[in-house]
Structure formats: structure tokens, C-alpha cells
Amino acid sequence: MNLVTNNKWIGQRTIRPDGMDKVTGRAQFAADTTMPGMIWGKVLRSPHPHARIRSIDTSKAEKLPGVKAVVTSKDIVDFPIEKGAVMLGIQDMRWMCRNVMARDKALFPGHPIAAVAATTEAIAEEACKLIEVDYEVLPWSIEIDDALKLDAPILHEFNKFDGKPSNIVGRLEHKKGDIAEGFKKADIVIERTFTTRPVHQGYIEPHACLISVAPDGKTTIWSSSQGQFMVRAMTAYLTGIPQSDIRAIPAEIGGGFGGKTIVYLEPLATLLAKKSGRPVKMVMTREEVMRATGPTSGSKSTVKIGATKDGKIVAAHGTFYLQAGAFPGSPIRGAAGCSFTPYDIPNLLSEGYDVCSNRSKVAAYRAPGAPIGAYAVECVLDEVAEALKMDPLDFRLKNAAKEGTKAAHGPVFPRIGYVETVEAAKASPHYAAPLGDGNGKLRGRGVASGFWFNAGGESSAQVNITEDGNVVVTTGHPDIGGSRAGIANICAELLGIDYRRVSVIIGDTQTVGFSNLTGGSRVLFASSMVVTQSTEKIIQTLRERAAKIWEIDPEAVKWENGAAHPASPNAGQFEPLTLEELAEKAPAMGGPIGAGVQLNTQGADGGFGTHVCDVEVDVDLGIARVIRYTAVQDVGRAIHPGYVEGQLQGGVAQGIGWALNEEYIYTKEGKVDNPGFLDYRMPVCSDLPMIDCIMVEIPNPKHPQGVKGVGEVPLVPVMAAVANAIYNALGKRFYALPMSPPKVLEKLEAPMQEAAE
Amino acid sequence: MTELRYLAPDTLDEAVGAFAKAGSAARILAGGTDLLVQMRSGVLKPGVIVDIKKIPELTAIEQTADGGFRIGAAVSGMALAEHRNFGKVWPGVLEAVNLIGSKQVQGRASAGGNLCNGSPAGDSVPAMVAAGAIVTVQGPDGRREMKVEDVPAGPGRTNLKPGEILVSFTLPQRPPGSSDAYLRMIPRTEMDIAVVGCGVSLTVKDGIVTSARVGLGAVAPTVLLVEDAAKALIGSKLDDAALAKAASACSAACRPIDDKRGTIAYRIKVAGVLLKRTAAIAAQRATGK
């Protein structure tokens, strides 16, 4: 692979290919597709957090005029628990088949019980009410402490932990050295326990799909997801239709952030379409999204860090309990695996516990688990640095992981950019600036770092030269972070043509090779590898064609600025042959020009970021606002800097929401009490300052353009940076999220009450 | 499924007739920014919708002969903001009306709808209460006037009689040295619902408060007129002691609930904080200092 050195388009803020459609409202999202004869599907959901389903009677619903089909768990392919795991990516189909439709038990309010398709949405809703479900209501638990009690109701009776039925459904640990020995060497040890609430990814577009099943079984799915191949495979597993008969067409996606890496509606709509013979459309309401789709875990973490007087961390122990929701699979790998990774710690034990409880099954959320772990670790680090009277960035530099450091989760680091992010944060105008006068409000500054693994994996691409000498690139990944714009830059760079001549589209499952889903910050890393190799094949073809025309050796032809040239005067004197000319001559010179490459890509390097946050706290109202924020990140190589900055800013915005206001609130009955954007408070534009970005570029040597994933790291440090800033402002530490106004005010009032008592 | 009839009469008499005839199945549509949301979420399924925006009196802003204002119940926030004089005389009422929903919602949302929605957290209501607004309602038995604070009956309920439609708000003329202000506490900076809202209207003469009214929202089942807070301000120079007394009166008037939006303790404390801040802004506007 050649390292690209001629950077005409790579690193440019080119116009995004989807921009015009999105600005003018032409973009087709999942709910925008319709078909003649289409009917509507609706889901009947459990009102109970935990209940055994004794029976379901759908006969009255089926008789309602306008109802065309009803499905229950009997229609879904069962993956028996005792037969063992059937994995699709990180999802076990045993849990997926029970998540899309409850089988023997309903495990959270909102758990699907049955689905109806009818000629109108209103009839489908009415029919859902006519379905009679005989529930045996069971005791339930939602919070981690409740789910771990000795007498806690057990969600999955088959599961044993320490030999007893338990809601702990998984455990992992990363270990290095001997923490007992390590803590003995420490001059200072600080141990704290933290809690975080479940938070939702908050994508604006609710889950939606339109599905047609022809009488011969040929199935077409239009839906919004982070992976059309994931949609096809899961739908095939859960309906029994072979993958070759399912064409999954990716719609433009209105946000995913990890939450659209699993299916909810597609298997149900497929079965309803198959039963009714009519195309079936399903669109979730926001309430359904909030009740029944995956937020990320709430958590309870205990972190203990020991350091010597000179500021060296000698031992650390982290224990991270994460809510999985109804089925196993909380992101303990991210929490336990990422939190300590920026640091070279000789003695480390990091443990993750996967805890089931009666709330919706978690789905991935931007660096799954890592922000939860980093929140606890980075807050304790702040306390240790303070106790050592060290600048928190100097303390991090002193303990930073670098090339050769062995991470507890396995790898020995290659050249990484963590140190550079801390140095850049330290040298930033932000870190040097005084906090300024808050005009009665208290100001403070905090810092934190974070790590995410990043990923490679399977990608396919087809690059075709059109008859008029332009380029169409087809990849297999829904674009949630600028992959189309990045690919256009890279392809244009390699071919030496204007980026506007490269059209990048996302193929459906039957027109492009298998491509794993968009997640793990893998897409630009992986797809640019296959696009680069495809384009290099095309350039080779173009050189061969020119050589044939000129009757010289292909090695004597070079490709430059969008045309073939003789490699040197020795090769002969020929006018360059442009891409357009070679395309025009293609039929006579061997046929169409195109190439496809499919790879299981390797060599993704992890990403590191360091953030600086200033807050201002209105102490009478308890309102903390972020007034200045700088995100520094090693981005490898910023192929499209505008998009990279957008990723950094978006991650920070989500983290500020998580830190200050976002949380699932539950009623006494165990139901989500704030299933909408009014009371589930994500930040709005006016809540945030302009988020400054500093992109540190340490290219990944294993990637042709030096790409590292960038989309997930920027969420990891945020909650700790905000919490540390609030401490700096108030002199009081918070050990629970969110730091919402009532909680901040309560803490501020506490000493007054104590003094009064 | 349920039939829905939409009526948009040109006269108030027609509207009252149709509304009364349809009984409890009917709903009035002004801006629709609450009604349509409630219908979409399935909370409400009206059989008849009477749109009042085609009735001239309901969308008019009139400066009365004595210098007061009459504002049609369906006047949108944007229309009120664009009026030449209203915001100069009643800046607090205007800022409260303009806090209903987002910028986009402001093109539709009205003070009349905000009041009749019956939410204790409606932003315009505490400011209207502080302003001493009188509302005109018309029903099958004719017209009558009510104090604005007498309209809400509880969350989602009003004291309007069956068939009665809110027609307009009348705000009195203002003596020199008068102004008002509205502040609310929300966790975000916009697009949010008041955890506590506070409206204060003042007249200041020679540095002394000669009259005052205080409206408090989201701390009780209905928006409150807090007379004890007003009493604490009247006769004072808005010194710290007077403000503290008025703040205590606001906190004492609170009968809040613990819910997803705030705790009882938080709301009680914040009511007092907001009184002090709102009174300071109103006084600054009234005295030009």
C-alpha cells in the first residue's frame, strides 16, 4: 500500500454529498418510503416490568374489520436457551428473538407482546387493545442495587452466578501485575463509588421500516439502520427467510450513535407482510423509542487508585457494574477495558459485571461502556492529582501510556498519540486562559482523558468508471459520520481528479458485498482500505490501457492528475490520456473499467482524547452550564476535517447532556416517566458553547491514509471533565450523574443544613 | 374510527354556538401547540375542533382609549412581539408569552391557549396574573369578565363554563414608573417547561414601590397570585430586607409536588430566588436605572 503524499483533496473540507438533500428536505429517511397497497403495523407492548405470559388471545383483534395480520412470538423463530449462543456480531440470537417479541415472560414495560397490521394506524392500534393477554405479574427490579439483592426477582432462572440463580449474567476482568502489592507501595490511595443513570442515544429519527414480501418469498426491506447486512441477517434468522431472498435497502439515517445496530421492527413487519400479503410499514413513536429501544446502561462503579508522592500511579482497581436491561449484554468490555488504558499502570485489576434488570435491553451507545468507566476513573485521578498538588494534566503526562506500554486488555501499544493530546491540551489557549469573572456565578475548570478501541472488520467496495469518465463508488456502510465525503476525498486524491467527479453511494445488501455494520468507529478506516485497493486496481488497468494504446510497457506509464503519462522521456513522447479519454475508448480496449475489493480489515489503532472544560454554576438555582470546551484528539489523519470536528463536537454535546441533565426517570410502578424529549433533557444549541477542537494527527502506519476511528472517543472523557470542572467551581465533588439543578442545589445547601442541625 | 369535524367560523357567535352544541367532545383550536400534541399522543380525541383564528376579535391587538391593551385570545407570540407599543408597556408579559415553546412554535402559540391549557407551568400565566389582566369570555349565556388568576381550576382544568370561549385579555393602563418582568427556572436554556415561573409587576414612585403584584407558576396546582409577596414589596425601596420577606412569602405560598421536573425542596427554594431576581429586573425597567 502506498502512503498518499499528494494531498489535494485529503484534508480538505469538501462539500458533503448528502448535504443538499438534507438541507432541502429531499433526503429519504426510513419513514418516507411508501408503496401501493401498503398497510400499517403496530406493536402491543407489556405494561408490566416483569410478568409471566400465561396466554395470548388474538381472536378479537383478528376479527376487527381492517386487520390483515397478527403475529406473536409463535411466529418468530425460536433460539432455545439450552442450545447455546448463536452469535451475530456481538448479539446472541437467543436474546434477540426474545427481545423483538416476549416469549414466556415480559421483562420490561414496553416489551413487545404481539404485532398487528391493519389498513390504518388507528385500526392497528385499536386491534392491539383487543388482544387479551393473561399475565402473572411478577416482582421486579430496575436499579443495580435492587437487582443484586439476595432476594431479588431473577429475570433468567437458568442463569447462575457463584452457583446460585442471579441477575449477574456476565463478568470479565483485565489484570496486570498484583494490585495488593501495588497498593502497598502507594503513598496515597483514593477510592470512590460512582453511579450513572441510563441515558438514550437520542437519535432524532425513530425506528421505521417498510417491508414487502412477494408471494415467492422475495423480501424487500427499506429501513434506517447502522447496517443493512445486520438487518438482513437478523431478519433472516428471526423469520426463517434465507438471506439471498432478503434485499435490505438502507435509508438515509437520522442518527444512530450505536442504537441502530440491532433490529426491533423489521422481523415483525416482515412476518406481518408475509401473512397479509401486503407491504407493511411500521414507525415507532418517540415514546416507543424511549420505552423499548436500547439506551445505554446505568452503572455503579468503584475505583481505587494508589500513587506515590512523586506522582506515579502504582496500582488501580476498578469494579464496574452495568445494567444490561432485560437480556445479557451490557458494555462491560468498554467500561473495564478502556477506562485505565490511557495510563501505564503496573498493577491493575479492572472488573466488569453484566447485570440484568427489568428495563429495556441496552444497545450500543458511542464507545459503549467507555464513558461510564472513564467517568469514575478520571474523577478519581482528579482527586489523586489534587492530593498530590499536581497539575492534573502533568499528572496524566507522568503516567501516560506510550509506544511499548502493555495495556491490561492485551495489546502492547504501537506508536500512539495519547501524550500528544495531553501536551496539546496543556498548550491550548483554553488551558492558559484565566477563568474570568462569573458575575456572581462560580466558575471552574476540569480536564479528563479517554480511550476507545476502534475497529476494523469486513468491508466491501466496488469502484466503477462511468462511460463519460467519472467515478461511482459503492460501499456497504450506512453513513452516520461522513464516510461518503471521506471516501470521495480519498478516491479523488488517488485518481487525481476533482472530488465532485466521484459519486459515493451506499449499496443495498444484494448489490454490494458483505460489509459489517457501522459501529466501533470502523467505517472510514475499513472502507477507505477497500476503496483504496479498488482504486489502485483501476489505476493499474488505466495504465495498462494507455500502454496498449501507446504500445509501450505498462510499467513505463504513470498515473498523475487524472491522466496517464509516459513515466519518463525514455518511455516515448505521448500526449497524456485522461480518464475521460480512456473511458471513451474502454469498449474497444478490453471493456468496462471497474474493480471491487472485499477484506476483513486489520490494523485499527485505538484513539485517545483529552478534554478541557469550563463551567459556570448559578449557586442559587443549582444550574451548571458549560461555558468553554476544548476537545483534543489523536485523529490519525483527518480526511475531512470538518466532519472530524463535527464528530468531536457531537460527542462532547452528548456527554454534556449525560453529565448535566439526561437520565431515565422511573415511576413507582417501574415505568419510564419521561419518555419524550421534553422531560428527557438533551442539550439544545443554546445550552452549549462553541466546542473547540484540536486535532492531533499521528497517522496510523497500518492504514494507507493513516486513518484512525474518531467517532466514539469524544464522548469518553466528557462527564469526568464536566464533573471535575464543577468540583473546581464549588469545592464539592459529585459522585452521581446527572448533576442536574435539584441535585446541585441540594449539595450546596447541605452544609447549611448540617450547621443548623 | 372516530370522526373528527373541523370548523373555522368567522364570528364569535357561530363559534360559541358550535362549541356549545358539540359539548364535551369539542375543543377550541387557537395555535394548536398543545391541542395537536395531545391529539397526536392519544391523550385527547376530540370529535369537533373549533378554530377561532378566523374571528377578527380573537386575533386583534388593540390599544384602549385609556392606554391599556386588549389582546385577542388567539394572538400569536410573534404577532404580540411585533406590536409597536405592547412590549414597551408590558415587557414582562411579552417576554413570558414569547417563552411559550420554541421560535417556530411562537408563530402559532397564544396566551389564550396557554391559559386555557390549564398547566400550572404555562409561562404567560404568572406574568398575566402579575399584570392584573382581566379576561373576557363568551358563552351561550353571553359575555362576562374574570380575573385571569380565577381561570385555572387545576392541572388541565379551567373555571370556564361549558360552551364558554376565552375571547381576550385586557391589561390596565400603567401609571408612570411602572414595569414588569418574568423569569422562569428551566434546566436547559430554552425548549423547556418551567420548574418555577415568576412574574412581577411594579410601580415605583420616588424610589418607593407604590403597587406590586406577584404571580408564581409551577409550584401549586394552579398559578398563584402571591399577595403576601406583593405586600412585602409595597412601601419598600426593594431593599434586601423587603426582598427577603417577599421571597419568603413566595416560598411559603408554594404547594409543589415532587416530580420528574423538580423536587418540593428545590421548587420552594427557587421560588424565592426568582422573586428577588424578577423584582430587580422589573424595578430596573420601571425606574430606568
Interface residues (C-beta under 8 A of the other chain):
Chain A: T120 A122 I123 E126 T285 E287 D620 L621 G622 I623 R625 L660 N661 I665 D673 N674 L678 D679 R681 P683 V684 S686 D687 S740 P741 P742 L745 E746 E749
Chain B: M1 T2 S41 M185 P187 R188 T189 E190 M191 D192 I193 V195 K260 R261 G262 T263 A265 Y266 K269 V270 V273
